[in-house]
């Protein structure tokens, strides 16, 4: 496949052609998150609480996979744009091997820590038991997650977004179908409760990996995984982790944030912990599609940066920002107009619904302005500027929001947490604009991008 279309095709149709498959797959993934939680909620409120408490560690494992994948994507796209095919093949091969290693480590570490981790947030033995059962099964598939993400990012780096979309959609659809069958024991399937939800997730991930293997074998991408590229290459490995580590930390920061906010909210009522968990399920309908646009943008902006097409780099960023802001505006309207309906999908408890309505209306005030941070962070990752991207995420998920929430809860109670969200997004957007301009603006005048990677 000739990747030169990434610097020759008009920018807007190029972004749409690359992003649309990812937005569709992210929407299906969002639907899975909602459906999965919907069925788990039918088991009982303890089950959805357990799911909410497991989320930070589950997100951490996913962050390691996706974050390293972002580094893999950026390095491959950069070298392809610079015409360095062998370097791109070496990056793909080393990245694949490292992904296997990451999966083994993630499973070995995450499974044993779950019981003590859950005890930090609840004294309910039932919630702890449900959380341990769910997490043990889910984390057993960690190596599958890591390998799947390596394939996904390799396909994306060469512009094969449809292959990536097919893999993601297959896993989500299999999961959605199996969820009610395994949770409630429909037909010949055993009634497994929360264990069934975890197993459905794992089988969905295996389905994604199997499809990627078939697609890779049937039509190999222009970048290949081959043992002849396994020879040691410190420069390539450094680049993979130079972008991958900050990207992984970026994605892991919500785990720190959710754990911190759960600790604050639990001191008021378990209802607020449930509301926070439900919010994070609902917000995937906005941030995952927005992330789909950013995923479509990353290989394009990285390729053009490597090819020194600096005017196109700026145009790619601007168009992505407008598209992302449009999605966020839609989410704001939805949360203001139908908060009770959204929360009501996960609980029948009137107190939880009332608390959730108020939370959604307050939090949504920061949606549109967050598009600046989302776009800037994703663009910087695509340009190989992982540290600068990390600065933006630290502001959004730790440095501003956690202290703000701590102070505001002393004044406004649980509502202080919800207000901390929009305050953090507003401040972070200003910082993001400054960081992006400083990190990238001056570089776009240079004739060769290679020296900056």
Secondary structure, DSSP 4 states (H G I P E B T S, - for coil): --TTHHHHS-HHHHHHHHHHHHHHHHHHHHHHHHHHHHHHHHH-HHHHHHHHHHHHHHHHHHHHHHHHHHHHHHHHHHHHHTT-HHHHHHHHHHHHHHHHHHHHHHHHHHHHHHHHHHHTT---HHHHHHHHHHHHHHHTTHHHHHHHHHHHHHHHHTT-HHHHHHHHHHHHHHHHHHHHHHHHT-TTS---THHHHHHHHHHHHHHHHHHHHHHHHHS--SS---GGG-S--HHHHHHHHHHHHHHHHHHHHHHHHHHHHHHHHHTT-HHHHHHHHHHHHHTHHHHHHHHHHHHHHHHHHHHHHHTT-HHHHHHHHHHHHHHHHHHHHHHHHHHHH-HHHHHHTT---HHHHHHHHHHHHHHGGGHHHHHHHHHHHHHHHHTT-HHHHHHHHHIIIIITHHHHHHHHHHHHTTHHHHHHHHHHHHHHHHHHHHHHIIIIITGGGSS-SGGG-
